[in-house]
Amino acid sequence: MAQSTSQKHRDFVAEPMGEKSVQEMAGIGPAIGGRLSEKGFDKAYVILGQFLVLKKDEELFIDWLKDEGGANKKQAGDCYNCLKDWCDAFL
């Protein structure tokens, strides 16, 4: 795992996802989390499902998160890397 990851990223990747809120993911704060929750993406595992449906494709996932949550490229990329590292650890 890269040294440049945030504490939020490291905390998320360190343990099973369980019922974690979407806002516990790297790159997702209250504003983006709120928009995602309004659309039914309220839990981290729901975002993981979308990540897997998109076959872990970085470009597709980042575009999806920008469209659905209003994330910028950095925020979407942080979320992508968080999910990718979680999958590498747990799947």
Secondary structure, DSSP 8 states (H G I E B T S, - for coil): --TT--HHHHHHHTS--TT-BGGGSTT--HHHHHHHHHTT--BHHHHHHHHHHTTT-HHHHHHHHHHHH---HHHHHHHHHHHHHHHHHH-
